Amino acid sequence: MIVALAPPPPSLTDQATATLRRAILATRLPPGETVSETMAAALTGLGKAPVRAALARLAEEGLVQAVPRRGWVVSPVTVRDIHEVFALRALLEPEAARLAAGRVDAAALETLDAVVRCGYDPADPDSALAFLEANRAFHVAVAELSGNRRLARILARLLDEATRMLVLGLARRDRTGEMRAEHGALIAALVAGDAEDAARLSAAEIGTSRAMVLDALLSPDAATRIAT
C-alpha cells in the first residue's frame, strides 16, 4: 500500500511572507506605509530573521521597496501601474476566454463563482480580499481551460498585481451584483461555445473594473492617494 506523505509545514519565512502579503493586499499596510523589521515582527508574531527574508521575497514580487535609512516601504500604486496591469489583462484575458469557449464544465465554474456571488463588506478590506481571491480563482480557471499553461500563469500573476488596486476600488463601490451578472453571462457564453461573445464579455468586465479603480483612487476624497 502506498501511503501519501503529508506536505511539510510552511517554514517561518513562508509564514511571515504569507501574513505580510495578505496585510499588504488587504491594504492594512497601505501603499506608502513604512514597514520596519520590528513592526513586521510584531505583526507576524515571528522573529526578525524570517521577517527580513520575507520582506526580501515581497520586494521581488514588487509589493515592498527597500529605502535607505527607512527600512522598507509598501510599494505605491500609480496611475501608470493601473493602466499597464489592466491593459495587459485586456490583451490576454479575452483571448483566454475565446480559447476556453466550448471546453468548460459549467458546474465547476459556478462552484468557483459561489463565493463571488456571496459578495463582501465594502467597509472591510479583509472581506474584499476574500471576495477577490474567489474572483481570481474563477478567472484563472477560465484561463487554464484555454489549454495554454503559460497564458494561464501570466494571467494569474496579473490578477495578483491587480488585487491591491481592486481592494482599494471596491471600498468605494459594491460590484457584487454587477460581477454576478458578468460571470453568469461569461459562463453561458463559454458553455455555448460562443468564442466571440466570451471574449467580448471578458473585455467588458476588465474595462468596468479599470474604470472603478481609477474613479475610486483619483477622486478628490480618496482615502489613498496615488501618484500620476
MOPE-V856030 format. One record per helix or strand of 3 or more residues. SS is the DSSP state (a for helix, b for strand). FROM is the first residue (numbers start at 1). TO is the last residue. If there is no record, write none. Layout:
ss:SS from:FROM to:TO
ss:SS from:FROM to:TO
This chain:
ss:a from:12 to:25
ss:a from:37 to:44
ss:a from:48 to:60
ss:b from:64 to:67
ss:b from:71 to:74
ss:a from:79 to:100
ss:a from:106 to:118
ss:a from:125 to:144
ss:a from:149 to:170
ss:a from:176 to:192
ss:a from:195 to:218
